[in-house]
C-alpha cells in the first residue's frame, strides 16, 4: 500500500511537471534526468558561455569599451559544434579594433540589431589594418538589419591626404572581409570611415546585399567598397555616398557582378587603379549594370598608372547605367596620375581588352562626356561603345567624345559622336 501511494505521488509530480512545461512553452529533453532539462534549439545541448554580447558583459551605452565582450561571444560561437548564432541586441557599442577570426567549427551567423562605434582618435595603426575584421570564415552570414558601423573618421580626414602625407594607409579600414568563402553580408551601413569603408579581399563566392555607405565628399580616400583578389563576388543593391570611388575593383578580381548601386557623391565606379605595383593579378570578368550615378567626379571608368609593370584587364562590361550631372561619365584613363612622382610619359603596360560601355544615358557636368585614353605602348583592343546618349547643357557647348591611342567599336546611337577630339590627361 505504501509503495502504491509513492507511485501515485511520483506520477502526480510528473504530470504537474509536464503541464508546467507545456504552459511555459519549454520542451523537455528526454535524455535529461527526470526529463526536465530544457533542450537547446534543434535538440543540441547549448554551448558553454553566452552568444549574446550583452549577456557576455557588453553595455551597449556608447561610452563603455565593449571589445572584450564581443571577443568572448565570438569565441564561443566560433568554437560551437554545428551552426551557431551570435546576437548583438539594440544599443550603441563602443569597440576598439575587433577581429572575428576563423576558421570556425561550424557555420556562424552574426545577427545584429545594435550599432558599432569606433574610437574617434587617430592613433597609429599597422598599414591596411581594419577596425572590424572578418577573417578566414566559411559559410558565414552577417545579418545587419540596418546596423551602422560608425568609424568616427572626421578627425582622420584632415590627416588623410595621401598625395601630401603618404600616410593614409596607416589609418584603419572600417570593415574588412578577408578570406571568406560561401558567405553572405546583408543590411549593414558603414559611416564616416577613417579610410576605406569596406574591403573585400581573397574571398570566394561572397554576396553583399543592401549595403549602405555614408560619408561626406570631404572624406578623403574613403572608397566605399573595394574588391580585390576575389572570385565570384556579387554586390547587389547599395547606396553609396563618400569622398572617393563608390566601388573600386582591384587586381585579381574575377567574375564580379555589381548591380543596382546608387552612387553619389563620390568619384564613380572604377576598375583600378591598376599597375601601381609589380606582380598584380589579372582582372577578368567584371559586370557593372543597372546603376545610378549622380553628382560624381566620374561615372564608370578603367584607370591604370603610367610606367606600370605588365598587367591584364579583360571582359569588362558597364551596361544600363544612368548618369545625372556626372563629370566625365565614360572614361578610360591609362595615364592616371593622382600623386606626384608618377612616371609621366612612360606608357602603361596594363593590357585592356574587351571593354564594353553599353546603354549609358543621362547628363554630363562637363563638355567631355566620353574620354578614352589608351596606352601608346600596349594598345587597348576591342573597346566598344554601344548606345550612348549623354548630353551637356553648359555654356561650353554640347557634349563631345575624345579619344587617344585607340579606335572604339561603335554600335547603335552615339551621342556625343565618338572620338571627335583628341583626349588629354587630367580633369
C-alpha positions as CSV (number, residue, x, y, z in Angstrom):
1,X,0.0,0.0,0.0
2,X,2.9,2.4,0.9
3,X,4.5,1.5,-2.4
4,X,1.3,2.3,-4.3
5,X,1.0,5.7,-2.6
6,X,4.6,6.6,-3.5
7,X,4.0,5.6,-7.1
8,X,0.9,7.8,-7.2
9,X,2.8,10.7,-5.8
10,X,5.6,10.3,-8.4
11,X,3.0,10.1,-11.1
12,X,1.3,13.3,-10.0
13,X,4.6,15.2,-9.7
14,X,5.5,14.1,-13.3
15,X,2.1,15.2,-14.7
16,X,2.4,18.6,-13.0
17,X,5.9,19.0,-14.4
18,X,4.7,18.2,-17.9
19,X,1.8,20.7,-17.5
20,X,4.1,23.5,-16.3
21,X,6.5,22.8,-19.2
22,X,3.7,22.9,-21.8
23,X,2.3,26.1,-20.3
24,X,5.7,27.8,-20.4
25,X,6.3,26.6,-24.0
26,X,9.6,24.9,-23.0
27,X,10.3,21.5,-24.5
28,X,11.7,18.7,-22.4
29,X,14.9,17.0,-23.1
30,X,14.0,13.2,-22.8
31,X,17.7,12.4,-22.3
32,X,17.9,14.6,-19.2
33,X,17.3,13.1,-15.7
34,X,13.7,13.3,-14.9
35,X,13.0,14.7,-18.4
36,X,13.0,18.3,-17.0
37,X,16.2,19.8,-18.6
38,X,15.4,22.3,-21.4
39,X,17.0,21.4,-24.7
40,X,18.9,23.8,-26.9
41,X,17.3,24.7,-30.3
42,X,17.4,21.8,-32.6
43,X,17.8,19.4,-29.7
44,X,21.5,20.1,-29.2
45,X,23.0,20.9,-25.9
46,X,23.6,24.7,-25.6
47,X,27.3,25.6,-25.8
48,X,29.0,26.9,-22.7
49,X,29.2,30.6,-22.4
50,X,27.0,33.3,-24.0
51,X,26.4,34.1,-27.7
52,X,24.6,37.3,-26.7
53,X,27.1,40.2,-26.3
54,X,25.1,41.8,-23.5
55,X,25.0,38.6,-21.6
56,X,28.7,38.4,-22.1
57,X,29.2,41.7,-20.4
58,X,28.7,44.4,-23.2
59,X,26.9,47.6,-22.0
60,X,25.8,49.0,-25.3
61,X,25.7,52.5,-23.9
62,X,28.1,54.1,-26.5
63,X,30.7,55.0,-24.0
64,X,31.9,51.8,-22.3
65,X,34.5,49.8,-24.2
66,X,32.7,46.6,-25.2
67,X,35.6,45.0,-27.1
68,X,36.2,42.1,-24.6
69,X,32.5,41.1,-24.6
70,X,32.4,40.9,-28.4
71,X,35.6,38.8,-28.5
72,X,34.3,36.4,-25.8
73,X,31.0,35.9,-27.5
74,X,32.6,35.4,-30.9
75,X,35.0,32.8,-29.4
76,X,32.0,30.8,-28.0
77,X,30.1,31.0,-31.3
78,X,33.1,30.0,-33.4
79,X,34.0,27.0,-31.3
80,X,30.5,25.7,-31.1
81,X,29.9,22.3,-32.8
82,X,27.4,22.8,-35.5
83,X,25.6,26.1,-36.6
84,X,25.7,28.9,-34.1
85,X,24.4,32.5,-33.8
86,X,26.0,35.4,-32.1
87,X,23.5,38.2,-31.3
88,X,24.1,41.9,-30.8
89,X,20.9,43.4,-29.2
90,X,19.8,47.0,-29.7
91,X,22.3,49.6,-28.4
92,X,25.4,51.5,-29.4
93,X,28.6,49.5,-28.7
94,X,31.9,51.3,-28.5
95,X,34.6,48.8,-29.6
96,X,38.3,49.2,-30.4
97,X,39.7,47.1,-33.2
98,X,38.0,43.7,-33.1
99,X,38.6,40.6,-35.1
100,X,36.1,37.9,-35.9
101,X,38.7,35.2,-36.7
102,X,38.1,31.7,-38.2
103,X,38.2,29.0,-39.2
104,X,35.2,28.1,-37.0
105,X,33.9,24.6,-36.3
106,X,30.6,25.3,-38.0
107,X,28.6,27.9,-39.8
108,X,28.2,31.1,-37.8
109,X,25.6,33.8,-38.1
110,X,26.1,37.3,-36.7
111,X,22.7,38.7,-36.0
112,X,22.9,42.5,-35.4
113,X,20.3,44.8,-34.1
114,X,22.7,47.3,-32.5
115,X,25.3,49.7,-33.9
116,X,29.1,49.7,-33.5
117,X,31.1,52.8,-32.9
118,X,34.9,53.3,-33.2
119,X,37.1,55.5,-31.1
120,X,37.4,58.9,-32.7
121,X,41.1,59.1,-32.1
122,X,43.6,58.5,-34.9
123,X,46.3,56.6,-33.1
124,X,48.9,54.9,-35.3
125,X,48.0,51.6,-36.7
126,X,49.5,48.9,-39.0
127,X,49.2,49.5,-42.8
128,X,46.0,48.2,-44.3
129,X,44.6,47.3,-40.8
130,X,40.9,47.1,-40.1
131,X,38.7,48.4,-37.3
132,X,36.3,45.4,-37.6
133,X,37.9,42.4,-39.3
134,X,36.1,39.2,-40.5
135,X,38.9,36.7,-41.4
136,X,39.1,33.1,-42.8
137,X,35.4,32.2,-42.5
138,X,33.3,29.7,-44.4
139,X,29.5,29.6,-44.6
140,X,29.3,32.8,-42.6
141,X,26.3,35.1,-42.6
142,X,26.1,38.7,-41.3
143,X,22.5,39.9,-40.9
144,X,22.9,43.6,-40.3
145,X,19.2,44.5,-40.0
146,X,20.3,48.1,-40.8
147,X,23.2,48.1,-38.2
148,X,25.6,51.1,-38.5
149,X,29.4,50.7,-38.3
150,X,30.4,54.3,-37.3
151,X,34.2,54.8,-37.9
152,X,34.1,58.4,-36.4
153,X,36.6,59.4,-39.0
154,X,36.2,63.2,-39.3
155,X,39.4,63.8,-37.4
156,X,41.3,61.4,-39.6
157,X,40.3,63.0,-42.9
158,X,42.3,66.1,-42.1
159,X,45.4,63.8,-41.9
160,X,44.3,61.6,-44.8
161,X,45.6,63.4,-47.9
162,X,47.8,60.7,-49.4
163,X,49.1,63.0,-52.0
164,X,50.7,65.2,-49.3
165,X,51.4,62.9,-46.5
166,X,51.7,59.4,-47.9
167,X,50.4,58.1,-44.6
168,X,46.8,57.3,-45.2
169,X,47.4,53.5,-45.3
170,X,48.2,53.7,-41.5
171,X,44.6,54.5,-40.8
172,X,42.1,51.7,-40.3
173,X,39.6,50.5,-42.9
174,X,36.1,50.3,-41.3
175,X,35.2,46.7,-42.2
176,X,37.4,44.1,-43.8
177,X,36.2,40.8,-45.2
178,X,39.3,38.7,-45.8
179,X,39.4,35.0,-46.9
180,X,35.6,34.5,-46.7
181,X,34.1,31.6,-48.7
182,X,30.4,30.9,-49.5
183,X,29.3,33.7,-47.3
184,X,26.6,36.5,-47.3
185,X,26.7,40.0,-45.9
186,X,23.3,41.8,-45.7
187,X,21.9,45.1,-44.4
188,X,24.9,46.9,-42.9
189,X,25.9,50.6,-43.3
190,X,29.4,51.9,-42.9
191,X,29.6,55.6,-42.0
192,X,32.4,58.1,-41.6
193,X,35.2,55.6,-42.1
194,X,38.8,56.8,-41.4
195,X,40.0,55.1,-44.7
196,X,38.1,52.7,-47.0
197,X,34.7,51.7,-45.8
198,X,34.5,48.1,-46.8
199,X,37.4,46.0,-48.2
200,X,36.8,42.5,-49.7
201,X,40.0,40.6,-50.3
202,X,40.9,37.0,-51.1
203,X,37.2,36.0,-51.0
204,X,35.3,33.4,-53.0
205,X,31.5,33.2,-53.6
206,X,30.5,36.0,-51.4
207,X,27.4,38.1,-51.8
208,X,26.8,41.6,-50.4
209,X,23.2,42.9,-50.4
210,X,21.5,46.1,-49.3
211,X,24.8,47.8,-48.3
212,X,24.9,51.5,-47.2
213,X,27.9,53.8,-47.3
214,X,27.6,57.2,-45.9
215,X,30.3,59.9,-45.6
216,X,30.6,63.5,-46.9
217,X,32.5,64.5,-50.1
218,X,35.4,65.9,-48.0
219,X,36.2,62.4,-46.5
220,X,39.5,61.8,-48.5
221,X,40.4,58.3,-49.6
222,X,37.3,56.7,-48.3
223,X,36.5,54.2,-51.1
224,X,33.0,52.8,-50.5
225,X,33.5,49.2,-51.3
226,X,36.9,47.9,-52.6
227,X,37.0,44.4,-54.1
228,X,40.3,42.7,-54.9
229,X,41.8,39.2,-55.5
230,X,38.4,37.7,-55.2
231,X,36.4,35.3,-57.3
232,X,32.6,35.2,-57.6
233,X,31.7,38.3,-55.6
234,X,28.2,39.7,-56.1
235,X,27.4,43.2,-54.9
236,X,23.6,43.5,-55.2
237,X,21.9,46.7,-54.0
238,X,23.9,49.5,-52.4
239,X,23.5,53.3,-51.7
240,X,26.9,54.9,-51.5
241,X,27.8,58.4,-50.6
242,X,31.5,59.0,-50.0
243,X,34.6,61.1,-50.8
244,X,36.3,58.7,-53.2
245,X,35.3,55.8,-55.6
246,X,31.9,54.4,-54.7
247,X,33.1,51.0,-55.8
248,X,36.7,50.3,-56.7
249,X,37.8,47.0,-58.3
250,X,41.4,45.9,-57.7
251,X,43.7,43.4,-59.2
252,X,42.9,39.7,-59.1
253,X,39.1,40.2,-59.3
254,X,37.3,37.6,-61.4
255,X,33.6,37.0,-62.2
256,X,32.3,40.1,-60.3
257,X,28.8,41.4,-60.6
258,X,27.9,44.9,-59.4
259,X,24.2,45.6,-59.7
260,X,21.7,48.2,-58.5
261,X,24.2,50.6,-57.0
262,X,23.2,54.2,-56.4
263,X,26.4,56.3,-56.3
264,X,26.9,59.9,-55.3
265,X,28.6,62.0,-54.1
266,X,31.9,60.3,-54.8
267,X,34.2,59.5,-57.7
268,X,32.1,56.9,-59.5
269,X,32.6,53.2,-60.1
270,X,36.1,52.2,-61.2
271,X,38.2,49.3,-62.3
272,X,41.5,50.2,-60.8
273,X,43.7,51.8,-60.3
274,X,45.8,49.1,-61.8
275,X,49.5,48.9,-62.5
276,X,50.9,50.7,-59.5
277,X,52.6,47.6,-58.0
278,X,54.5,44.7,-59.6
279,X,53.0,41.2,-60.0
280,X,49.4,42.3,-59.9
281,X,46.9,39.6,-60.8
282,X,44.7,39.8,-63.9
283,X,41.2,41.3,-63.7
284,X,38.8,39.1,-65.7
285,X,35.0,39.1,-66.0
286,X,33.5,42.3,-64.4
287,X,29.9,43.3,-65.0
288,X,28.6,46.6,-63.7
289,X,24.9,47.1,-64.5
290,X,21.6,48.8,-63.6
291,X,23.3,51.6,-61.6
292,X,22.5,55.3,-61.0
293,X,25.5,57.6,-60.7
294,X,24.7,61.2,-59.6
295,X,26.7,64.3,-58.9
296,X,30.1,62.5,-59.0
297,X,33.5,63.3,-60.2
298,X,33.5,60.4,-62.7
299,X,31.0,57.9,-63.9
300,X,32.3,54.4,-64.9
301,X,35.9,54.1,-65.7
302,X,39.0,52.0,-66.0
303,X,42.3,53.5,-64.7
304,X,45.9,52.4,-64.9
305,X,49.1,54.1,-63.9
306,X,51.7,55.3,-66.5
307,X,55.0,53.4,-66.5
308,X,53.3,50.4,-64.9
309,X,54.6,46.8,-64.8
310,X,52.7,44.4,-67.2
311,X,49.1,43.6,-66.3
312,X,45.8,42.4,-67.8
313,X,42.2,43.6,-67.5
314,X,39.7,42.0,-69.8
315,X,36.0,41.2,-70.3
316,X,34.6,44.2,-68.6
317,X,31.1,45.4,-69.2
318,X,29.4,48.6,-68.0
319,X,25.7,48.5,-69.0
320,X,22.4,50.1,-68.3
321,X,23.9,53.0,-66.4
322,X,22.1,56.3,-65.8
323,X,24.2,59.4,-65.2
324,X,22.9,62.5,-63.5
325,X,25.2,65.6,-63.6
326,X,28.4,63.5,-63.7
327,X,31.7,64.8,-64.7
328,X,33.2,62.5,-67.4
329,X,30.6,59.8,-67.4
330,X,32.6,57.3,-69.5
331,X,36.3,57.1,-69.0
332,X,39.3,55.0,-69.8
333,X,42.5,56.6,-68.4
334,X,45.7,54.7,-68.9
335,X,47.7,57.9,-67.8
336,X,46.1,58.0,-64.3
337,X,48.4,60.0,-62.1
338,X,46.9,61.3,-58.9
339,X,50.1,61.9,-57.0
340,X,53.5,63.5,-57.7
341,X,56.1,61.1,-58.7
342,X,54.2,59.2,-61.5
343,X,56.2,58.1,-64.5
344,X,54.5,60.7,-66.7
345,X,55.0,60.0,-70.4
346,X,56.0,56.3,-69.9
347,X,53.3,54.1,-71.3
348,X,51.2,51.8,-69.1
349,X,51.8,48.1,-69.7
350,X,48.4,47.1,-68.5
351,X,46.7,45.4,-71.4
352,X,43.0,46.3,-71.7
353,X,40.8,44.2,-73.9
354,X,37.1,43.5,-74.4
355,X,35.8,46.5,-72.6
356,X,32.2,47.5,-73.3
357,X,30.1,50.6,-72.4
358,X,26.5,49.8,-73.3
359,X,23.2,51.7,-72.8
360,X,24.8,54.6,-70.9
361,X,22.5,57.6,-70.7
362,X,22.0,60.9,-68.9
363,X,23.7,64.2,-68.3
364,X,27.4,65.2,-68.2
365,X,28.5,68.0,-66.0
366,X,31.5,68.7,-68.3
367,X,31.7,69.0,-72.1
368,X,33.8,65.9,-72.5
369,X,31.2,63.2,-71.7
370,X,33.3,60.3,-73.2
371,X,37.1,60.2,-72.7
372,X,39.1,57.2,-73.8
373,X,42.8,57.3,-73.3
374,X,44.6,54.0,-74.0
375,X,48.3,53.2,-73.6
376,X,50.5,54.2,-76.5
377,X,52.8,51.2,-75.8
378,X,50.2,48.5,-75.0
379,X,47.2,49.4,-77.1
380,X,43.6,48.6,-76.0
381,X,41.8,46.0,-78.1
382,X,38.1,45.7,-78.7
383,X,36.8,48.7,-76.7
384,X,33.1,49.0,-77.6
385,X,30.6,51.9,-77.3
386,X,27.0,50.6,-77.7
387,X,24.0,53.0,-77.4
388,X,25.5,56.1,-75.7
389,X,23.2,59.1,-75.0
390,X,24.9,61.7,-72.9
391,X,24.1,65.4,-73.1
392,X,25.7,68.5,-71.7
393,X,23.9,71.8,-71.5
394,X,26.7,74.1,-70.2
395,X,28.0,77.3,-71.7
396,X,30.9,75.4,-73.3
397,X,28.5,73.9,-75.9
398,X,27.2,70.3,-76.5
399,X,29.0,67.2,-75.2
400,X,31.9,65.7,-77.1
401,X,33.7,62.4,-77.2
402,X,37.5,62.4,-77.1
403,X,40.0,59.5,-77.7
404,X,43.7,58.9,-77.7
405,X,45.7,55.9,-78.9
406,X,42.5,53.9,-79.7
407,X,39.6,53.5,-82.1
408,X,36.4,52.1,-80.4
409,X,33.9,49.7,-82.0
410,X,30.7,51.6,-82.4
411,X,27.1,50.2,-82.3
412,X,23.7,51.9,-82.1
413,X,23.0,55.5,-81.1
414,X,26.1,57.6,-80.4
415,X,25.5,60.9,-78.5
416,X,28.0,62.5,-78.5
417,X,29.8,61.4,-81.6
418,X,32.8,59.3,-80.7
419,X,36.4,60.5,-80.9
420,X,35.8,63.9,-82.5
421,X,38.6,65.3,-80.3
422,X,42.0,64.1,-79.1
423,X,41.8,63.2,-75.4
424,X,44.2,64.7,-72.9
425,X,45.2,63.6,-69.5
426,X,43.8,65.3,-66.4
427,X,40.4,66.6,-65.5
